């Protein structure tokens, strides 16, 4: 049977990290055996957690993250990977309890649990991000670009329970696109029609001139009509 202190810590961690409902007040062969469910759940999370560590190490530097600064998101992912690896190596329920209780966990359980439970989603979000646009963002030298880079970089190093990385990647892409896409020019307004001249000269027979005069004269306002008779030679 596991030690009392190991049991209390293991039960707390099992509930917070794996949703296991185990009574911490009673240590019995039956209650210890229930930790087999924890082992099964932990095994489902193990491969995605290891994958997340690899993807973070590969892709976070491409958004300006310095891994030598030991980013919180990367550290939490590594803690989860080590914990799940230790649980896999445990031989039997009692050893599983001890491994879970004695694993080094220096981050809040809620933060670690979020990292492990979303490992697959976060890794996929990084892999499927619009890297062509994000790489362009890193080189962009226009007003607003530095703010987008800072927001993405800060979110990338922050733990997932405080910063949804998939959402941050989408927002960075959209905001970058807004910076580099030049809006289409507004259509030029139609120039106003030239004003009707004050003086109009019409030449022709009487009927021709009268017909054209009706078409030319405005419907409103006072007008003055002057005519001059042309002889056959002038015409």
Phi, psi and omega in degrees: 000145180289159178292155183302316182293324176295319182298314182298316180293317182296319180296317179299315181291323179297321179290316184287323186265329187234002179070021181282136180254093182236136180284116182286346186281338187237125173254113181218161177305325181291315181292323177294321180297333180295344178291350175300329177295323178297318180299318181295317179294317180298323180294326177294329183271345190297308183296314177300325180294318178294321179296321180299317179302316181295316182292319177300317180295329182279318193255334181299323177301337181284352173247023173090012181274131176265111183293338178292344177277001179053065182303145182301318182298317180292316180300315180297318178298321179292322176299316179297318179298316180294318180298313182293326175294320179295321179293326179293327182279349181294135183255091177101163184300318181296317178294327178296317178300314181295318181296319180292321183287324188263355178297142179284112179234104184251022175233156178303143182299323180295325178290316179295317180299319178295318179299315182289320184287337181251011185304314181297317181295317182292317178299318179294321179298321178292316181295321186266005180297158178281082186290333175300316179289320182291325175294322177296324178301319182296334181262352188289132180236070178223158178305132179100339183292319182297323178295320178296316179298317181296316181298317180292317182296316179296317178295327182291330180269347181277147181296153186296332180291346178246344183212112179285107188292323179300317179294319180297321179295318179295316181295321178297319178298312183295318181291325176294319179299321179297329181285325189262345179272120180276125180300146177296140180296145179293144180299141180289138181293148177293126181296146180294149178293140180298145181294150177293128182299150179289332183241127179237132178250124179240136180232135178160192176289169181302312182296320179296314182295318180297319179297314179291330178295320178298323180287330187273322187294138174293154182287331183241161177095160179272143181228163175232129180246127176239134179231158178224131181277132177254137176281177185298325180294317179296327181286000000 
